[in-house]
């Protein structure tokens, strides 16, 4: 199954874009629950509303700024999502962080505990191993794995205690319906 993830940089979604996504076979859309405020929140909520009206399964992600208060970011993301049937809030574990591995594990633990929605982890093998020393503490949560390449879920090499992944990101910056998106695959 095909899923798209989008950010506030995709802008407001037009009916033509939504129709192009449907024609491409998209079933799930993962919207960035922006914690930046102002116009970014308005864009995220419009994206959620348009995707909900189109019948897409809604998921969201919270891009994490490791140098800012983390719990507040998750709470702000949950607030952006209020009123929408979001199935999973993915905690976006990527980007440089000035944290020791034990501090990172503690930070992720706090994020999971602060999340008031079902949550999962978005990451990639190299990041997880570097920043958490491959902790297995969160393997009970679904994994959205950034593993660019062929559009298949198979061939997963376990890490972090995960035996499988719930979703695989396979391409950055694709264009469907005139909007830049990232492509993901998952099993129904």
Secondary structure, DSSP 8 states (H G I E B T S, - for coil): -EEEEE-GGG-S--HHHHHHHHHTTEEEEEEE---S-THHHHHHHHHHHHHHHHT-EEEEEEE--TTS-HHHHHHHHHHHHTTS-EEEEEEE--S-----HHHHHHHHHHHHHH--S-EEEEE-HHHHHHHHTT--TTTTSEEEEE--SSS-S-----BTTBSS-SEEEEEEEEEETTEEEEEEE---
